[in-house]
Amino acid sequence: MPELPDVEIFKRYIESTSLHKRIIGVHILSRDMVKGASVSEIKKLLDGERFETTARHGKNLFIQTGGQSWIMLHFGMTGFVKYFKNEDERPAHVRLLIDFSNGFYLAYDCQRKFGMISLTESPERFAREKKLGLDALDPALDFEQFEKILSKTNSTIKTVLMNQNFLAGLGNVYSDEILYQAGIRPARKSGELDREEKKQIFFKMGHVLRKAIEARADPERFPSSFLTPYRSAGKPCPKCEGSIEKKKIGGRTSYFCPRCQG
Ligand SMILES: [Zn+2]
């Protein structure tokens, strides 16, 4: 499931492939994925225009044309984007297809349809309306604010990190990775963590997200101390070689090392 690093990579991919090219066709192939806007509004916004700017807030990607609105893409469980020329490169579950005048296409593919296509006046407005917390990599997010976020609730720390209303961008995989790097079990209650533990989580959050982006969100390129490539019960912990365990926390399957995480 695409989380902050994955969506950041999609954003950079769109920047390197799809900006400043004239749009000559807009095809919405799954109307049920359009929310909070109409198909004709989206077509009207994009047709004949060029993508000029991109933005990201949490797991939400925004692309602006010269017009007033931004198109918003959410990737759900299975979404991604692909820029291609030949029909045989076209992905299998295209929900939105943009034709450019240079003969290339940009496809938004979302097999399981948990994603969303929408419009907004601005990424800030979208975040406000959806009550999203600060982006987990927002430079304005400092430790004091992070501590305040944790003090709002006494849920398990994993659930807190994944709550998009507290902090936007983390899902199941990266919340596990951050807690693994911080040496803290995902089932710990946020209210029971001491200041040093909260600091560890905060600093490891930035570290893990930046490293994942550097690795183009590809677990095969992650540092050798990362848990993500070993997300499977019984696999060896990359730090102590003990067995990785799995447990359902807040309805999500979580992986952790009982020896390295206290
Ligand atoms: Zn371990």
Residues whose N, C-alpha, C, O or C-beta is under 5 A from the ligand:
A	BS01	ZN	C237 K239 C240 E241 G242 C257 R259 C260
